[in-house]
């Protein structure tokens, strides 16, 4: 479809990269003649062109909307809902976060000096969001980017470098183990306690919700819950185009540098589904490789970032100064 049909235009930013002749991410901004248009106008445009935007998001992995009149959390909520996305309850997630309004949540509220490595949102569960949206309410003084990596690029590089390791991942799958505290721990990137994880204060209800996701649990003497996932794929084929995606949490559940707090230790965070440990060498190389091919878009106030959760891994760079990035998870 010709760009003349749209009230926005594609722009270039310094951080973009090109993979297989496709820009990553795609960045859209209002055309000069439309820069004073109110939010309501853009909501109509989003609704009208939702199918086109869906196709472009699969193609590019991420769309950054820059320069649109999105000012508040409520604006952000309306911006997402204009394209008929349905919000997903944050059940089974690990990150400490709060609901703001509608489908809007805070992003991971762990301390700013911590780097959150690359991951697909909630890939440690059989139920995960299909799309993620981020909104920059206030960029930090320094750092704090949400780095992005194309999952098929990770898969291709890992398969070429470590074919036997990837073959076992594909044939065996993985299991994740995590301890959920008796209450939230805001010093940890995975500090969501069992009450917040299952959205209940009742242990029996928490157990029911855990079973619904296929997980095994064991209550600990200190009141925490040991949670082991069902067997999950570490590589998924995208049904829309047949591409294989590196869909897992091996970046954040890394056996040497992954989940680590007062309850969790990296060595037991993730294993092959048959119980054997993951070899460290491929995963060390993976972390370096993902960092090399990542795109770090510097946040600007009002930015909205739309990520296809099957296509793109994301993380969080350390930062200084106040930072407010909000999130929206879609079913």
C-alpha positions in Angstrom: 0.0 0.0 0.0 1.4 3.4 -1.0 2.5 5.7 1.9 0.3 8.4 0.4 -2.7 6.6 1.8 -1.5 7.1 5.4 -1.5 10.1 7.7 1.9 8.9 9.0 5.2 8.2 7.3 8.2 5.9 7.8 11.2 7.6 9.2 14.8 6.6 9.9 16.5 6.7 13.2 20.3 6.1 13.9 19.7 2.9 16.0 17.9 0.9 13.2 19.6 -2.1 11.7 18.9 -4.2 8.7 18.4 -7.9 8.6 17.7 -9.8 5.4 17.0 -6.5 3.7 14.3 -5.5 6.3 14.7 -2.6 8.7 14.5 -3.3 12.4 12.5 -1.8 13.9 10.0 0.1 11.7 9.5 3.7 12.9 6.4 5.7 12.1 5.8 9.4 12.7 2.9 11.8 11.7 3.4 13.5 8.4 4.2 17.2 8.8 0.7 18.2 7.8 -0.8 16.0 10.5 1.4 16.8 13.5 -1.2 18.9 15.2 -3.9 16.3 14.9 -5.6 15.3 18.2 -5.4 11.8 19.7 -8.9 11.0 18.5 -7.9 11.4 14.9 -5.0 8.9 15.3 -7.3 6.4 17.1 -9.4 6.4 14.0 -6.4 5.9 11.8 -5.2 3.0 13.9 -8.5 1.3 13.7 -8.8 1.8 9.9 -5.4 0.4 9.2 -5.1 -2.2 11.9 -4.6 -5.1 9.4 -1.9 -3.3 7.6 -0.1 -2.5 10.9 -0.4 -6.2 12.0 1.3 -7.3 8.8 4.1 -4.8 9.1 4.7 -5.8 12.7 5.2 -9.5 11.7 7.5 -8.3 8.9 9.6 -5.9 11.0 9.1 -7.5 14.5 8.6 -4.1 16.1 6.9 -0.8 15.2 7.9 2.4 17.1 5.3 5.2 16.9 7.1 8.5 17.5 5.7 12.0 17.7 2.0 11.0 18.2 0.0 12.8 20.9 0.2 10.0 23.5 0.7 11.8 26.9 -0.9 9.8 29.7 -1.4 6.2 30.6 -5.0 6.5 29.6 -3.9 7.8 26.2 -1.6 4.8 25.9 -4.5 2.4 26.8 -6.7 3.9 24.1 -3.9 3.9 21.6 -3.6 0.1 22.0 -7.3 -0.7 22.2 -8.0 1.2 19.0 -6.6 -1.8 17.1 -8.9 -4.2 19.0 -6.2 -5.8 21.1 -7.5 -7.6 24.3 -5.6 -7.2 27.5 -4.0 -10.3 29.2 -4.1 -10.8 32.9 -0.5 -10.9 34.3 -0.9 -14.4 35.9 2.2 -16.5 36.2 4.6 -13.6 35.4 7.8 -13.0 37.4 8.4 -9.3 37.2 7.3 -7.0 40.1 4.9 -4.5 38.5 1.6 -2.7 39.2 -1.6 -2.1 37.2 -2.1 1.7 36.4 -5.3 2.0 34.4 -7.1 -0.4 32.0 -4.6 -2.8 30.5 -1.6 -0.6 31.4 1.1 -1.9 33.8 4.4 -0.6 35.1 7.4 -2.4 33.6 9.7 -4.4 35.8 10.2 -2.3 39.0 13.5 -3.9 40.0 16.5 -1.6 40.9 17.8 0.6 38.0 21.4 -0.7 38.1 20.2 -4.2 37.1 20.4 -5.3 33.5 17.4 -7.5 32.4 18.6 -9.8 29.8 16.8 -10.7 26.5 13.7 -12.7 26.8 10.3 -13.4 25.3 7.6 -12.1 27.7 6.4 -15.0 29.9 8.0 -17.7 27.8 8.4 -19.7 31.0 4.6 -20.4 30.8 2.5 -22.2 28.3 0.3 -19.1 28.1 2.0 -15.9 27.1 1.1 -12.6 25.5 1.0 -12.4 21.7 2.0 -8.8 21.6 3.7 -6.3 23.9 3.3 -2.5 23.9 5.6 0.0 25.7 5.0 3.7 26.4 7.6 6.2 27.4 6.0 8.5 29.9 9.4 9.8 31.1 12.8 8.8 29.7 15.7 8.4 32.1 18.6 10.8 32.2 20.9 8.1 31.0 20.5 4.5 29.7 17.3 2.6 30.3 16.8 1.5 26.7 14.5 -1.5 25.9 16.9 -3.4 23.7 15.4 -5.6 21.0 16.6 -8.8 19.2 15.0 -10.7 16.4 14.3 -14.2 17.6 14.8 -15.9 14.2 18.3 -14.3 13.9 19.2 -15.8 17.3 17.9 -19.2 16.2 19.9 -19.2 12.9 23.1 -18.2 14.6 22.8 -20.7 17.4 21.9 -23.5 15.0 24.9 -22.7 12.8 27.3 -22.5 15.8 26.0 -25.2 18.0 23.8 -27.6 15.9 23.8 -30.5 18.4 22.8 -28.3 21.3 20.0 -26.7 19.3 18.8 -30.2 18.1 18.5 -31.4 21.7 16.6 -28.2 22.7 14.2 -28.8 19.8 13.7 -32.5 20.5 13.7 -32.4 24.4 12.4 -29.0 25.4 13.1 -27.3 28.8 11.7 -26.9 32.2 12.0 -23.7 34.4 12.2 -23.7 38.2 11.5 -20.6 40.2 10.8 -19.9 43.9 8.0 -17.4 44.5 8.4 -15.5 47.8 5.9 -15.0 50.5 5.4 -11.4 49.3 7.1 -9.3 46.6 10.8 -8.6 46.5 11.4 -5.3 44.7 15.2 -5.8 44.8 14.9 -8.7 42.4 14.0 -8.8 38.7 11.9 -11.9 39.4 10.7 -10.7 42.8 7.0 -11.3 42.2 5.7 -13.2 45.3 3.2 -16.1 45.0 0.3 -13.8 46.0 1.0 -11.3 43.1 1.9 -14.1 40.7 -1.5 -15.8 41.0 -3.4 -12.6 42.0 -4.8 -14.1 45.2 -4.1 -14.3 48.9 -5.5 -17.9 49.0 -3.1 -20.8 48.7 -5.7 -23.1 47.3 -6.6 -20.7 44.6 -2.9 -20.2 43.8 -2.6 -24.0 43.5 -5.5 -24.2 41.1 -4.1 -21.4 38.9 -0.7 -23.1 39.0 -2.2 -26.5 37.9 -4.1 -24.7 35.1 -0.7 -23.7 33.6 0.5 -27.3 33.9 3.0 -26.5 36.7 4.2 -28.5 39.6 4.5 -26.7 43.0 5.8 -27.4 46.5 5.2 -25.1 49.5 8.4 -24.3 51.4 8.8 -23.9 55.2 9.5 -20.2 54.8 6.1 -19.7 53.1 7.5 -19.5 49.5 6.3 -21.7 46.6 8.7 -23.7 44.5 7.3 -23.7 41.0 8.4 -26.0 38.2 6.9 -25.4 34.7 5.6 -28.1 32.4 7.8 -29.1 29.5 8.0 -26.2 27.2 9.4 -25.7 23.7 12.7 -23.7 23.5 12.2 -23.1 19.8 8.8 -22.4 18.2 7.8 -22.3 14.5 5.9 -19.2 13.6 2.6 -20.4 12.0 2.3 -17.3 9.9 5.5 -17.8 7.9 7.2 -21.0 9.0 10.2 -19.2 10.6 11.8 -20.8 13.6 12.0 -18.5 16.7 14.3 -18.8 19.7 11.3 -18.6 22.0 12.6 -19.2 25.5 14.0 -17.6 28.7 17.6 -18.8 28.4 18.8 -15.2 28.6 17.3 -14.5 31.9 17.2 -18.1 33.3 20.9 -18.6 32.3 22.6 -21.2 34.5 25.5 -18.9 35.3 24.1 -15.4 35.1 20.3 -15.8 35.3 17.6 -15.7 38.0 19.4 -14.9 41.2 18.1 -13.5 44.4 17.5 -14.5 48.0 15.4 -17.5 46.9 16.6 -18.4 43.4 19.9 -19.6 42.1 20.9 -19.6 38.5 22.1 -23.2 38.3 18.6 -24.6 38.8 16.6 -22.0 36.9 16.4 -23.9 33.6 17.3 -27.4 32.5 16.6 -29.7 29.6 13.2 -31.4 30.2 15.0 -34.7 30.8 16.6 -33.2 33.9 20.1 -32.8 32.4 21.8 -29.4 32.8 22.3 -27.0 30.0 25.9 -26.7 28.8 27.4 -23.3 29.6 29.5 -22.7 26.5 26.6 -22.2 24.0 24.7 -20.0 26.4 27.8 -17.8 27.1 28.2 -17.3 23.3 24.4 -16.7 23.0 24.5 -13.8 25.4 27.4 -12.1 23.6 25.8 -12.7 20.2 22.4 -11.3 21.3 24.1 -8.2 22.6 25.9 -7.7 19.3 22.8 -7.9 17.1 20.5 -6.0 19.5 18.9 -2.6 18.7 18.8 -0.1 21.5 16.3 2.5 20.7 16.8 5.6 22.9 13.4 6.5 24.4 11.7 9.8 23.7 8.8 11.1 25.6 5.5 9.8 24.1 7.1 6.9 22.2 4.9 3.8 21.8 6.7 0.6 20.9 4.7 -2.4 19.6 6.6 -5.7 19.7 5.3 -9.0 18.3 6.2 -11.3 21.3 6.8 -14.3 19.0 9.2 -12.4 16.8 11.2 -10.2 19.2 13.1 -10.6 22.5 13.5 -7.6 24.7 15.4 -6.6 27.8 16.2 -3.5 29.9 19.5 -1.6 30.1 20.6 -0.1 33.4 19.7 3.5 33.9 20.1 6.6 36.1 17.5 9.2 37.0 13.7 8.7 37.1 12.3 6.5 34.4 8.7 5.7 33.6 8.1 3.1 30.8 4.6 1.5 30.9 3.5 -1.8 29.4 0.5 -3.4 27.9 0.2 -7.2 27.4 -2.2 -8.5 24.7 -3.7 -11.9 24.5 
